[in-house]
Structure formats: C-alpha cells, structure tokens
Amino acid sequence: MKQRAHRAVAVTGIGAVAPGGIGAPEFWKSLFRPPVPDAIRRVNGFDPAHWLSHKQVRQLDRVSQLAVAATQEALLDAGLLDENSPPDTPALLDDIDLDRVAISLGTGIGGVATLEHQMTVRTERGTRRVSPFTVPMTMPNAPAAALSLRYGIRGSAWTITTACASGTDAIAAGARLVADGRADVVIAGGADHSLTPTCIAGFENMGALSPTGLSRPFDSRRDGLAAAEGSGILILEPLEAARARGERIYMTVLGAASCADAHHITSPAPRGAGAVRCMREALDDADLEPSDIAHINAHGTSTPPGDLAEAQAIETVFGTHRPPTTSIKGVTGHSFGAAGGLEAVAVALTVAHRTLPPTVGHVVPDPQVNADIVAEPRDWTPGPVLSNSFGFGGHNASVVLAPVQEDA
C-alpha cells in the first residue's frame, strides 16, 4: 500500500456489534469484563427491527442484519449520515458522490443460517415452500449488496472470504481503494453468523470448541475457541479529506499484507512460518521496523496449536522487542470472518482511550509462549499497532494501524 506514494488513509468512524455489547462504547466496556462461560457466544439483545423494517428483516439473513447495524453506527460516527433520514431508509449526506463510495466486506460463509433453515423447509414441507429469497439471502456477497442497496452506493462492492482472515483482508483491500484514489469513502470490515446447528456440530466434531466454554488465549490451560457472531466496521477516507471535514480521526492504516501457508486446511505452518512472512510484509508495506510496533492485537483464538504458532511467529519477527500483546477473544469469542473487523475497532478504541485491554482468560502463562501477554488493563502511549488474523485454509492477514502523526 506504500502510503508514502499514495493518499494516506484515515479511519473516521467505527461500528461494532459483538457478544459483549452493541455499539462501540458498550463493546469497549465489555473488553474489561469476564463473560459468562459459553462455547457459543451470540449477540444478546440484538433486534434488527431497530435498523430495518419488518420486510427488510424478512429478506436479510442475520449476517446481513449484523453488517447493517454496525455500518449504520460507523457512518453516524463518521458524520456521513443524514441524521434526519428514517432509520430503515437512511441516506448519506447530499454532497457525497455515491459513485466514489465503496464497500469492502469480509465474511466466512455468508448466509449459512438461511441455507440451513431453507433446507429443513424443503425436507419437511416440500420444494414449493422454499423461500424465493433463499439464494439472495445466502450468497456470501449478500451483506455487501445490502449495504449498497441501502445507501445507494455505486462504487466497488467487494466481498472477501478468506475464512477467519476475511475482515482484516477486507480492511486492507478497502484501504488500497482509498490510497490509490479509486474511492473517497470505503465501508470496510467484516460480518459473520455461522452459529447454525450444522456448523456448531462441525466445530465440535473437529475438536475446535472449548469443552469448558472458556476462551483463554495463550493461557497454558486453553482448550479451544468459543464460536461467536458479530460485525465490526471501519469508515475509511483520505486523511487530508478527513482533516478538511473536521471530523475525529481515530487512526490511520499504514500498511497490510496477506499470504498463504500452503501447509494444511486447519493447522498453521510449523512455528507460524506463514504468519512470520505476513507480519514482515505488513511492516515493510508500512515502511516500519519491528522495533516501531507499540502493540500487537493478536489473533489468539485459544486453540493450543494456533496460539503457540502465533506466539512463535511473534518471537521470530520481534525478537527481544516483545511488544505488549492482547487477544480480545477471551471476551468476544471467535467471530470468524468478522473477527478482523471487530479487532480493528478494538484497536481504534485502544488508541482513543490510551489503554490496552486485557487478554481475558489469560491467567496461567504458557512457558512455551515467549510474549508479553497483557493480562490486566495497562496504560499505554499510542503508537503503531499490528493486528493479525489467520484462517482455515492457511490464510494469513496482518494490518498496521497507527495514531495520526501531526506532520503526516
């Protein structure tokens, strides 16, 4: 992305819908509270009717509903939404060129809940009872399409599906649209709802879910992930344009990278070799050295092999520097394609509050993990942050986010 050669990219709005809280303020508070143990973590109290009409709710899978809610919050936060427009038919400000607005959204599977439900309908009630909206609701690009239709956005409307790396890859792709001058506003992030009976059974039979319902990233007692749903959205704009508008700027996107392990469908490469390459490429893209990184927002899903491989990769890249490292998945669980989006929102709030959230569940250090895992809230001087996401299929994604430099 080489910001020094293109437009600098600013984050001007954030939106979050997560098991710990709906809305960025509640989401931030939740990161400091131990959740109730549960291997399946849903967004409690989420009512799509707050954002959508009854007809819209019926025509959108839950994954799209989550994306709509988080996006609306992010657009309001960025000052781009007409606050006088109706909640179910919102409009962007009149002076925004909708041809220059784009969407870059990540998701793991898309509307799998609709697909599973309609398969049951077909089996139990016959083919004529299957909804004609099954395909439009199920397709992975449904959330991006819903946002395009909702706001009249006519720029690129991308969907990225790189498993658990999707949200981070989508932010990187969206930032490139802004940096390269192909869009003036980008809605970027992720949304996911894979908590169907069949998906849950698959995770259980894979041995991925925590039998205790506790997500304990990097802890020596970690025993698996907590499956979750959610959506995390950033609004990206050129830094100069954001400054001209006078809006708050949370941070900038300095660089990113993506690569594949080519090793195994679910297990990471030995000693996180792919993660090592990805982090190094992201740092190079941001024109930074490992010693410049002030914090790592880790993927840290709480699986024994995954956390160890990431910790080994961090040690390889950073050596004795050991940046303070946090995983928020002890609270949020693992929201798969939405994880990178939610974690980017967490980074924005970390910068804003000058505080590192704790790695909830990390109590007993793993002697094999040679990293500075943040176990309690910690005061912090904002600096460049590396955020990691790694997914099934061997996908690796890293993005470098940083507070605004006055001379940028």
Stockholm file with secondary structure:
# STOCKHOLM 1.0

chainA/1-408         MKQRAHRAVAVTGIGAVAPGGIGAPEFWKSLFRPPVPDAIRRVNGFDPAHWLSHKQVRQLDRVSQLAVAATQEALLDAGLLDENSPPDTPALLDDIDLDRVAISLGTGIGGVATLEHQMTVRTERGTRRVSPFTVPMTMPNAPAAALSLRYGIRGSAWTITTACASGTDAIAAGARLVADGRADVVIAGGADHSLTPTCIAGFENMGALSPTGLSRPFDSRRDGLAAAEGSGILILEPLEAARARGERIYMTVLGAASCADAHHITSPAPRGAGAVRCMREALDDADLEPSDIAHINAHGTSTPPGDLAEAQAIETVFGTHRPPTTSIKGVTGHSFGAAGGLEAVAVALTVAHRTLPPTVGHVVPDPQVNADIVAEPRDWTPGPVLSNSFGFGGHNASVVLAPVQEDA
#=GR chainA/1-408 SS CCGGGSCCEEEEEEEEEETTEESHHHHHHHTTSCCCCCSEECCTTCCGGGTSCHHHHHHSCHHHHHHHHHHHHHHHHTTCBCTTSCTTSCCBCTTSCGGGEEEEEECSSSSHHHHHHHHHHHHHHCGGGSCTTHHHHHSTTHHHHHHHHHHTCCSCEEEECCGGGHHHHHHHHHHHHHHTTSCSEEEEEEEECCCSHHHHHHHHHHTCBCTTSCCCTTBTTCCCBCEECEEEEEEEEEHHHHHHHTCCCCEEEEEEEEEECCSCSSSCCGGGHHHHHHHHHHHHHTTCCGGGCCEEECCCCSCHHHHHHHHHHHHHHHTTCCCCEECTHHHHCBCGGGHHHHHHHHHHHHHHHTEECCCTTCCSBCTTCCSCBCCSCEECCCCCEEEEEEETTTEEEEEEEECCCTTC
#=GC SS_cons         CCGGGSCCEEEEEEEEEETTEESHHHHHHHTTSCCCCCSEECCTTCCGGGTSCHHHHHHSCHHHHHHHHHHHHHHHHTTCBCTTSCTTSCCBCTTSCGGGEEEEEECSSSSHHHHHHHHHHHHHHCGGGSCTTHHHHHSTTHHHHHHHHHHTCCSCEEEECCGGGHHHHHHHHHHHHHHTTSCSEEEEEEEECCCSHHHHHHHHHHTCBCTTSCCCTTBTTCCCBCEECEEEEEEEEEHHHHHHHTCCCCEEEEEEEEEECCSCSSSCCGGGHHHHHHHHHHHHHTTCCGGGCCEEECCCCSCHHHHHHHHHHHHHHHTTCCCCEECTHHHHCBCGGGHHHHHHHHHHHHHHHTEECCCTTCCSBCTTCCSCBCCSCEECCCCCEEEEEEETTTEEEEEEEECCCTTC
//
